[in-house]
């Protein structure tokens, strides 16, 4: 019997309908034979089927490693260039140049390059699958494509998949609304190999403050091997508030993307933020 996903991808995603047979001998009187009884019941939720696009990259490798620790999802395809097959031993490798033949999936997680985004978004739209992406450097046309796709499928693009940063963004927006006359400053620190400044996350936090009427100023530090630190300060007369997020391990970004993938798979079409998927 097909599960709910294969019968209707838009209905009951995450539920698996099972046929359970109860064996036994023949019956008599008022009781039918147990072997004739077929009980149809809803079993435990089936794992969300995930396709990783960009599986041979640093984030792709982290996603594959951490996905193995979870029971609420299963990796059905690790998509990467054909030359990456040896690096993905033990994974359900699928060559990038045959992506249109990928197995059925419920959500694609994309950490690749801008050149590969169009194909995976088109595939998700054709399959009715959700799309989660952290690929940076998208052109304006590609961002327009994501907005268009969101009318058909759930779409989440984020520059930062830290769940803590998602909460911080909400706190910043609320603080800025309550402290309209206070100065707002954002200080971000990263390792000395990071070239862009301010960071994309700092700009996203600044945008949250601006939505509530603040005018943030930015400062950037590049030193050592700092994974990422963001401080948002609101300063008034005689007092100040500091909201800080510190990342000490890059795995937080992969964990956040997996968290988002599981939760967005059953959502209606639309554009989502990570903070929309925290529950």
C-alpha positions in Angstrom: 0.0 0.0 0.0 1.5 3.4 -0.9 2.3 5.8 1.8 0.6 9.2 2.1 3.5 10.9 0.4 3.5 8.8 -2.7 -0.3 8.9 -3.0 -0.6 12.7 -2.5 2.5 14.8 -1.7 0.3 17.6 -0.3 -1.6 15.4 2.2 -0.4 14.3 5.5 3.3 14.6 4.8 5.2 12.8 7.3 2.6 10.1 7.9 2.9 6.5 6.8 -0.2 4.4 6.4 0.5 0.7 7.2 -1.4 -2.5 6.7 -0.9 -4.8 9.7 -1.8 -8.5 9.4 -2.6 -10.5 12.5 -2.0 -14.2 11.9 -3.7 -17.1 13.7 -5.9 -20.0 13.3 -9.6 -20.1 12.2 -12.3 -18.9 14.5 -15.8 -20.0 15.2 -19.1 -18.6 16.4 -19.3 -14.8 16.6 -15.5 -14.3 16.0 -14.1 -14.2 12.5 -10.8 -15.9 11.7 -7.9 -13.8 12.9 -6.0 -14.4 9.7 -8.8 -12.5 7.8 -8.4 -9.4 9.9 -6.5 -6.5 8.3 -6.0 -3.5 10.5 -5.2 -0.3 8.7 -3.6 2.1 11.1 -1.4 5.2 11.1 2.1 4.2 12.3 4.8 6.4 13.5 5.8 9.3 11.4 8.0 8.4 8.4 11.3 10.1 8.1 11.4 13.2 5.9 13.3 12.3 2.7 16.1 14.8 2.1 18.2 15.5 -1.0 21.5 17.2 -0.2 22.6 19.5 -3.1 26.3 20.3 -2.9 27.1 17.2 -0.8 30.8 17.2 -1.4 31.4 20.7 0.0 32.2 21.5 3.7 28.6 22.2 4.6 27.4 19.2 2.6 29.7 16.9 4.4 28.6 18.3 7.8 24.9 17.8 6.8 25.6 14.2 5.8 27.5 13.5 9.0 24.9 15.1 11.3 21.9 13.7 9.5 23.1 10.2 10.4 22.4 11.1 14.1 18.7 11.9 13.4 15.7 9.5 13.2 13.3 12.1 11.7 14.9 12.3 8.3 16.7 10.2 5.8 19.2 11.2 3.1 17.9 9.8 -0.2 20.4 11.5 -2.5 23.8 13.2 -2.0 24.2 15.3 -5.1 27.6 16.3 -6.2 29.8 16.5 -9.4 30.6 13.0 -10.9 34.2 13.4 -9.8 33.1 13.4 -6.1 31.8 9.9 -6.0 34.9 8.6 -4.1 34.5 11.3 -1.4 30.9 10.2 -0.8 31.5 6.5 -0.2 28.8 5.1 2.0 26.3 7.8 1.0 23.5 7.7 -1.6 25.6 9.5 -4.2 23.8 11.0 -7.2 25.8 12.7 -10.0 25.0 16.4 -10.5 24.7 16.0 -14.3 21.8 13.6 -13.8 19.9 15.5 -11.2 16.7 15.3 -13.1 16.7 11.5 -12.4 17.2 11.9 -8.6 14.9 9.7 -6.4 11.8 11.0 -4.8 12.4 13.5 -2.0 10.4 15.8 0.3 12.9 18.6 0.7 16.2 19.6 -0.9 19.0 21.3 1.2 21.2 23.4 -1.1 24.7 24.6 -0.1 26.3 24.8 -3.5 27.3 27.5 -6.0 25.0 30.0 -7.7 25.5 28.3 -11.1 23.8 25.2 -9.8 20.8 26.7 -8.0 18.5 27.1 -11.0 18.4 23.4 -11.7 17.6 22.3 -8.2 14.9 24.9 -7.7 13.3 23.8 -11.0 13.5 20.2 -9.8 11.9 21.0 -6.5 9.1 22.9 -8.2 8.5 20.0 -10.6 8.4 17.5 -7.8 6.4 19.6 -5.3 9.3 19.4 -2.8 10.4 22.1 -0.4 13.6 24.0 -0.9 16.1 25.1 1.8 19.2 27.0 0.7 22.2 28.8 2.2 24.0 29.3 -1.1 25.3 32.9 -1.2 26.1 35.2 -4.2 22.7 34.7 -5.9 22.0 37.1 -8.8 18.9 39.3 -8.7 17.2 37.0 -11.3 17.8 34.0 -9.1 16.2 35.7 -6.1 13.3 36.5 -8.3 13.1 32.8 -9.3 13.0 31.8 -5.6 10.1 34.3 -5.0 8.3 32.8 -8.0 8.9 29.2 -6.8 7.4 30.1 -3.4 4.0 30.2 -5.0 4.3 26.5 -5.7 6.5 25.1 -2.9 7.8 26.1 0.6 11.1 28.1 0.2 13.7 29.1 2.8 16.8 31.0 1.9 19.0 32.2 4.8 22.6 33.6 5.1 22.8 32.0 8.6 21.2 28.8 9.8 22.1 29.2 13.4 18.9 28.8 15.5 20.4 31.1 18.1 20.9 33.9 15.5 17.2 33.4 14.4 16.2 34.1 18.0 18.6 37.0 18.2 17.0 38.6 15.1 13.6 38.4 16.8 15.0 39.9 20.0 16.7 42.8 18.1 13.5 43.7 16.3 11.5 43.8 19.5 14.2 45.7 21.4 14.5 48.3 18.6 10.7 48.8 18.7 10.8 49.4 22.5 13.9 51.6 22.5 13.3 54.0 19.6 15.4 56.8 21.0 18.4 54.7 21.8 21.6 54.3 19.7 22.0 50.9 18.0 25.4 49.5 17.2 26.3 46.1 15.7 29.8 44.7 16.2 30.7 41.5 14.4 33.9 39.4 14.8 35.1 36.6 12.5 38.3 34.8 11.6 41.0 36.6 9.7 40.3 34.9 6.4 36.8 36.3 6.1 36.8 39.0 3.4 33.3 40.6 3.4 32.4 43.2 6.1 30.0 43.7 7.6 29.0 40.1 7.6 25.7 39.0 6.1 24.4 38.1 9.5 25.3 41.6 10.8 23.4 43.1 7.9 20.4 40.8 8.6 20.4 41.9 12.3 20.6 45.5 11.1 17.6 45.0 8.9 15.7 43.6 11.8 16.5 46.7 13.8 15.6 49.0 10.9 12.2 47.3 10.6 11.4 48.7 14.0 12.8 52.2 13.3 16.4 52.0 14.5 19.4 53.2 12.5 22.2 50.7 13.2 25.9 51.4 12.8 28.4 48.7 12.1 31.9 47.7 13.2 33.8 44.6 12.0 36.8 42.7 13.5 38.9 40.1 11.8 41.1 38.0 14.1 42.4 34.5 14.7 40.0 31.7 14.1 36.8 33.2 15.5 33.9 31.2 14.0 31.5 34.1 14.5 30.3 36.6 17.1 27.6 39.2 16.8 26.9 41.9 19.4 23.9 44.2 19.1 24.0 47.1 21.6 21.3 49.5 22.4 22.6 52.5 24.4 20.5 55.1 26.2 21.3 57.7 28.9 22.9 55.9 31.8 22.2 52.4 30.6 22.6 50.0 27.8 21.5 46.5 26.6 23.8 44.1 24.8 22.4 41.1 22.9 25.2 38.7 21.9 25.5 35.5 20.0 28.7 33.5 19.8 29.3 30.5 17.5 32.0 28.1 18.6 31.4 25.3 16.2 30.4 25.4 12.5 28.1 22.4 13.0 25.4 24.7 14.3 24.7 25.8 10.8 24.2 22.3 9.5 22.1 21.4 12.5 19.9 24.5 11.8 19.5 23.6 8.2 18.4 20.0 9.1 16.0 21.4 11.7 14.5 23.7 9.1 14.2 20.9 6.5 12.2 18.7 8.8 9.8 21.5 9.7 9.4 23.0 6.3 8.6 19.8 4.5 4.9 19.8 5.6 4.4 23.6 5.2 2.2 25.2 2.6 3.9 27.0 -0.3 5.5 30.3 0.6 8.6 32.2 1.6 9.8 31.3 5.1 12.4 32.6 7.5 14.3 30.4 9.8 12.6 32.0 12.8 9.3 30.9 11.3 10.4 27.3 11.8 11.7 27.3 15.4 8.7 25.5 16.9 
